[in-house]
Each structure stands twice: as structure tokens, then as C-alpha cells.
Amino acid sequence: MRLFFWGLVAVGAAYCAYAVMMSAWQYLQVSGVVDDVMQPRAIADLGSARAVKAKILRETAESGVPLQDRDVSVTIENRVYTVNIIWSFPVIIYKGEPVLSIPLSLKRSKQTAGAFYLPAGRAFASAIIRSTRARSSPAGTTFTNRSHERIAPAASFFAS
């Protein structure tokens, strides 16, 4: 009888450890998805709160975390996106209904103005080109941000 009791205690402790690890895994998955969606370019591309919410729901479902529409709340106020997610991990389920659950929540905010926005396309590419192009001094010599001697030798490889 004693062995049976301690066996049940061990199984219960293992199941509790499993539940804690699975809820931590779900939290990390949802956190990663929200962080990916809240990247500056991703927010600029999505625009509306409804689109951000739809992308979060779609990507969490792909990662294996079942979230409902009512679990995710996205608000936009003064160019600040706020994502609030509240869900639970069911530990004990009886007749299809969760009896015991671990509540989890995540809240992230991201401002889209100023330093958080990275220009896409030509503006960003032209800034890179402008910083690496050759510049001439008043004396007629050319300066660059890199050493041409290391990249290409003075004499051509194909010259005979």
C-alpha cells in the first residue's frame, strides 16, 4: 500500500512538472509570435489592429498554441500598438471541460513613430549606397570607405 501511495505521488509530481513545462512552452511560443509581429516593419506593413490580431491568431495556431478570438486584444492609441493576450493551459480536463487550468497572460506595446520605423525599399538602399560611394576631394584624389587594394589588385588579372 505504501509503495502504491508513493507511486501515485511520483506520477502526480511528474504530471505537475509536465503541466508547468508545457505552459512555459506555450508562453514562449506566444511571446515569440507577438515579438515577430510587433517588429517595426511588420507593424508598418499590417497597419490596422484587426490585421495584427489576425496575424497573431494565425501564427500562434501554426506554432501549436490554440488561442481563441476572445483571448487576443489589440488596441492602437497615439501610434502605440498594445497587444494583450490572456489564455489558460488546461491541466485537468473532465468530460471535455477544463477543471484545473494555469492562467497565462502577455502584454506588449510598441510605438511606431520615430526611431522604431525603418524605411523600406529605395530610401534604405540609397542611404547604404550614399555611405559607400567614392568621394572626391578638392585636390582631385578619391576617397572611399573601403580599401580597393584589398578587393582588387591594381593590375588586371586578364591583362596580358
C-alpha contacts under 8 A as a table, 3 or more apart, distances in Angstrom:
res1	aa1	res2	aa2	distance
1	M	4	F	5.08
1	M	5	F	6.26
2	R	5	F	5.13
2	R	6	W	6.33
3	L	6	W	5.29
3	L	7	G	6.00
4	F	7	G	4.99
4	F	8	L	6.28
5	F	8	L	5.20
5	F	9	V	6.32
6	W	9	V	4.86
6	W	10	A	6.08
7	G	10	A	5.09
7	G	11	V	6.21
8	L	11	V	5.06
8	L	12	G	6.01
9	V	12	G	5.05
9	V	13	A	6.08
10	A	13	A	5.11
10	A	14	A	6.10
11	V	14	A	5.07
11	V	15	Y	6.12
12	G	15	Y	5.08
12	G	16	C	6.14
13	A	16	C	5.06
13	A	17	A	6.16
14	A	17	A	5.08
14	A	18	Y	6.15
15	Y	18	Y	4.91
15	Y	19	A	6.15
16	C	19	A	5.05
16	C	20	V	6.23
17	A	20	V	5.17
17	A	21	M	6.13
18	Y	21	M	5.13
18	Y	22	M	6.05
19	A	22	M	5.16
19	A	23	S	6.10
19	A	89	F	7.97
19	A	91	V	6.11
20	V	23	S	5.21
20	V	24	A	6.17
21	M	24	A	5.07
21	M	25	W	6.12
22	M	25	W	4.91
22	M	26	Q	6.15
23	S	26	Q	5.02
23	S	27	Y	6.17
23	S	89	F	5.91
23	S	102	I	7.27
23	S	104	L	7.80
24	A	27	Y	5.03
24	A	28	L	6.22
25	W	28	L	5.15
25	W	29	Q	6.15
26	Q	29	Q	5.07
26	Q	30	V	6.15
26	Q	65	V	6.26
27	Y	30	V	5.27
27	Y	31	S	5.97
27	Y	104	L	7.16
27	Y	105	S	7.99
27	Y	106	L	7.89
28	L	31	S	4.99
28	L	32	G	6.04
29	Q	32	G	5.20
29	Q	33	V	6.28
29	Q	60	T	7.32
29	Q	63	S	6.88
29	Q	65	V	7.49
30	V	33	V	5.12
30	V	34	V	6.13
30	V	60	T	6.20
30	V	65	V	7.42
31	S	34	V	5.19
31	S	35	D	6.06
31	S	106	L	7.20
32	G	35	D	5.10
32	G	36	D	6.14
33	V	36	D	5.13
33	V	37	V	6.19
33	V	56	I	6.63
33	V	59	E	6.53
33	V	60	T	6.49
34	V	37	V	5.09
34	V	38	M	5.93
34	V	56	I	6.48
34	V	83	V	7.98
34	V	108	R	7.77
35	D	38	M	5.06
35	D	39	Q	6.42
36	D	39	Q	5.56
36	D	42	A	7.71
37	V	42	A	5.80
37	V	43	I	6.78
37	V	52	V	7.19
37	V	55	K	7.39
37	V	56	I	6.93
38	M	42	A	6.37
38	M	43	I	5.84
38	M	110	K	6.75
39	Q	42	A	5.22
39	Q	43	I	6.22
40	P	43	I	5.38
40	P	44	A	6.29
40	P	112	T	6.68
40	P	116	F	5.76
40	P	117	Y	5.46
40	P	118	L	6.82
41	R	44	A	5.04
41	R	45	D	6.13
41	R	117	Y	6.81
41	R	118	L	6.60
41	R	120	A	7.78
42	A	45	D	5.14
42	A	46	L	6.13
43	I	46	L	5.08
43	I	47	G	5.93
43	I	52	V	7.45
43	I	112	T	7.61
44	A	47	G	5.60
44	A	112	T	7.58
44	A	117	Y	7.69
46	L	51	A	5.89
46	L	52	V	6.25
47	G	51	A	6.93
47	G	52	V	7.45
48	S	51	A	5.34
48	S	52	V	6.49
49	A	52	V	5.10
49	A	53	K	6.13
49	A	74	V	5.57
49	A	75	T	6.08
49	A	76	I	6.57
49	A	81	Y	7.77
50	R	53	K	5.11
50	R	54	A	6.12
50	R	74	V	7.41
51	A	54	A	5.07
51	A	55	K	6.16
52	V	55	K	5.20
52	V	56	I	6.22
52	V	74	V	7.28
53	K	56	I	5.13
53	K	57	L	6.18
53	K	72	V	6.77
53	K	73	S	7.14
53	K	74	V	6.16
54	A	57	L	5.16
54	A	58	R	6.08
55	K	58	R	5.09
55	K	59	E	6.03
56	I	59	E	5.31
56	I	60	T	6.00
57	L	60	T	5.36
57	L	61	A	6.17
57	L	67	L	6.54
57	L	68	Q	7.60
57	L	69	D	7.35
57	L	72	V	7.77
58	R	61	A	5.28
58	R	62	E	6.34
59	E	62	E	4.96
59	E	63	S	6.23
60	T	63	S	4.98
60	T	64	G	6.34
60	T	65	V	5.37
60	T	66	P	6.93
60	T	67	L	7.11
61	A	64	G	5.23
61	A	65	V	5.35
61	A	66	P	5.50
61	A	67	L	6.97
62	E	65	V	7.57
67	L	71	D	6.26
67	L	72	V	7.71
67	L	87	W	7.08
68	Q	71	D	5.28
68	Q	72	V	7.28
69	D	72	V	5.95
70	R	73	S	7.37
71	D	85	I	5.57
71	D	86	I	5.26
71	D	87	W	5.83
72	V	83	V	7.29
72	V	84	N	6.04
72	V	85	I	4.58
72	V	86	I	6.76
73	S	83	V	5.78
73	S	84	N	5.11
73	S	85	I	6.21
74	V	81	Y	6.98
74	V	82	T	5.64
74	V	83	V	4.56
74	V	84	N	6.41
75	T	81	Y	5.82
75	T	82	T	5.25
75	T	83	V	6.66
76	I	79	R	6.19
76	I	80	V	5.52
76	I	81	Y	4.65
76	I	82	T	6.37
77	E	80	V	5.31
77	E	81	Y	6.76
79	R	111	Q	5.90
79	R	112	T	5.72
79	R	113	A	6.69
80	V	109	S	6.62
80	V	110	K	5.53
80	V	111	Q	4.27
80	V	112	T	6.29
81	Y	109	S	5.47
81	Y	110	K	5.22
81	Y	111	Q	6.25
81	Y	112	T	7.68
82	T	107	K	7.22
82	T	108	R	5.75
82	T	109	S	4.29
82	T	110	K	6.59
83	V	106	L	7.86
83	V	107	K	5.61
83	V	108	R	5.23
83	V	109	S	6.27
84	N	105	S	7.41
84	N	106	L	5.83
84	N	107	K	4.47
84	N	108	R	6.65
85	I	105	S	5.47
85	I	106	L	5.14
85	I	107	K	6.38
86	I	103	P	7.52
86	I	104	L	5.89
86	I	105	S	4.31
86	I	106	L	6.57
87	W	103	P	6.11
87	W	104	L	5.38
87	W	105	S	6.25
88	S	101	S	5.87
88	S	102	I	5.33
88	S	103	P	4.26
88	S	104	L	5.39
89	F	101	S	5.33
89	F	102	I	5.07
89	F	103	P	6.49
89	F	104	L	7.43
90	P	93	I	6.67
90	P	98	P	5.58
90	P	99	V	7.53
90	P	100	L	6.07
90	P	101	S	4.17
90	P	102	I	6.39
91	V	98	P	7.29
91	V	99	V	7.63
91	V	100	L	5.42
91	V	101	S	5.14
91	V	102	I	6.95
92	I	98	P	5.85
92	I	99	V	5.42
92	I	100	L	5.04
92	I	101	S	6.96
93	I	96	G	5.96
93	I	97	E	5.40
93	I	98	P	4.25
93	I	99	V	5.48
93	I	100	L	7.17
94	Y	97	E	5.40
94	Y	98	P	6.30
94	Y	99	V	6.40
98	P	101	S	6.56
111	Q	116	F	6.75
112	T	116	F	5.55
112	T	117	Y	6.03
113	A	116	F	6.00
113	A	117	Y	6.30
114	G	117	Y	6.01
115	A	118	L	7.52
118	L	124	F	7.80
119	P	123	A	6.16
119	P	124	F	5.68
120	A	123	A	6.52
120	A	124	F	5.91
121	G	124	F	5.86
121	G	125	A	6.33
122	R	125	A	4.99
122	R	126	S	5.81
123	A	126	S	5.27
123	A	127	A	6.33
124	F	127	A	5.22
124	F	128	I	6.56
125	A	128	I	5.19
125	A	129	I	6.25
126	S	129	I	4.96
126	S	130	R	5.91
127	A	130	R	5.14
127	A	131	S	6.31
128	I	131	S	5.28
128	I	132	T	6.46
129	I	132	T	5.32
129	I	133	R	5.99
130	R	133	R	5.60
131	S	145	N	7.68
132	T	144	T	6.80
132	T	145	N	5.73
132	T	146	R	7.70
133	R	144	T	6.48
133	R	145	N	7.53
134	A	142	T	6.47
134	A	143	F	5.82
134	A	144	T	4.65
134	A	145	N	7.50
135	R	142	T	5.61
135	R	143	F	5.20
135	R	144	T	6.11
136	S	139	A	7.96
136	S	140	G	6.03
136	S	141	T	5.73
136	S	142	T	4.39
136	S	143	F	6.06
137	S	140	G	5.46
137	S	141	T	5.63
137	S	142	T	6.26
137	S	143	F	7.32
138	P	141	T	7.58
144	T	147	S	7.18
147	S	150	R	5.72
147	S	151	I	6.83
148	H	151	I	5.01
148	H	152	A	5.79
148	H	153	P	7.62
149	E	152	A	5.56
149	E	153	P	5.56
149	E	154	A	6.89
150	R	153	P	7.07
153	P	156	S	6.79
155	A	159	A	7.42
156	S	159	A	5.34
